[in-house]
């Protein structure tokens, strides 16, 4: 059964991201929370891009604060996507969505 998530309150890009991911993957409840935050982040990046387009990337001989925030949000978005562990491709080369079992203890033999 495909999960449903309310896209109300999301912008165009956030809603589109949410729909595309949910069409392709079955997510657990905690993954839906991560997806929702990723969608909000995408929408905020869109808003910042509009500010940068309007005001330019520089502000009084310094990088515009929207550029700095945008850079930070891109890092955040990458981390959110990584934590979802969505497969990265098709076939045998695809990264699995779920992690395997624990590989044992770390450290040498006693």
C-alpha positions in Angstrom: 0.0 0.0 0.0 1.4 3.4 -1.0 1.8 5.9 1.7 -0.1 9.1 1.5 1.3 12.5 2.6 -0.5 15.8 2.8 1.2 18.2 0.3 -0.9 21.1 1.6 1.4 23.9 2.6 4.1 22.8 0.2 5.2 24.8 -2.8 5.2 23.5 -6.3 8.7 21.9 -6.1 8.2 20.4 -2.7 4.8 18.9 -3.7 6.3 17.5 -6.9 9.2 15.9 -5.1 6.8 14.3 -2.6 4.6 12.9 -5.3 7.5 11.5 -7.3 9.1 9.8 -4.4 5.8 8.3 -3.2 5.0 7.1 -6.7 8.3 5.1 -6.7 8.9 4.0 -3.1 7.0 2.7 -0.1 8.2 4.7 2.9 7.9 4.1 6.6 6.5 6.7 8.9 9.9 8.0 9.9 10.9 8.3 6.3 7.8 10.3 5.5 8.9 12.8 8.1 12.3 13.1 6.4 10.6 13.4 3.0 8.4 16.2 4.3 11.5 18.1 5.6 13.2 17.5 2.2 10.2 19.0 0.4 10.1 22.0 2.7 13.9 22.5 2.1 13.3 22.4 -1.7 10.6 25.0 -1.4 12.9 27.2 0.7 15.7 26.8 -1.9 13.2 28.0 -4.5 12.4 31.1 -2.5 16.0 31.9 -1.9 16.8 31.5 -5.6 14.1 34.1 -6.3 15.7 36.5 -3.8 19.2 35.9 -5.3 17.8 36.4 -8.9 16.2 39.7 -7.8 18.9 41.2 -5.6 22.0 39.5 -7.0 24.5 37.2 -5.3 26.5 40.1 -3.8 25.3 42.5 -1.1 27.5 45.5 -0.3 30.8 43.9 -1.3 29.8 40.6 0.5 28.1 37.5 -0.5 24.4 37.9 -0.1 23.0 36.2 3.0 20.5 34.3 0.7 23.5 32.7 -1.1 25.0 31.5 2.2 21.7 30.1 3.4 21.1 28.5 0.1 24.5 26.7 0.3 23.7 25.5 3.8 20.3 24.2 2.7 21.8 22.3 -0.2 24.0 20.5 2.3 21.0 19.8 4.5 19.0 18.5 1.5 21.8 16.2 0.5 21.9 14.8 4.1 18.1 14.4 4.1 18.2 12.4 0.8 21.1 10.3 2.1 19.1 9.4 5.3 16.2 8.3 3.1 18.6 5.8 1.5 16.6 5.7 -1.8 18.0 3.4 -4.4 20.3 5.4 -6.7 19.8 3.5 -9.9 18.3 0.5 -11.7 19.4 -3.1 -11.6 22.4 -4.6 -9.9 24.3 -1.3 -9.5 21.4 0.2 -7.4 22.2 1.0 -3.8 19.7 -0.8 -1.5 17.0 1.2 0.2 17.5 -0.7 3.5 20.7 -1.3 5.3 21.8 -4.8 6.0 22.1 -6.3 9.5 24.9 -5.3 11.8 28.3 -6.6 10.8 29.4 -7.6 14.3 31.5 -5.8 16.9 34.2 -3.4 16.1 37.7 -4.1 17.4 40.0 -7.0 17.6 39.6 -10.4 19.1 39.9 -10.7 22.8 
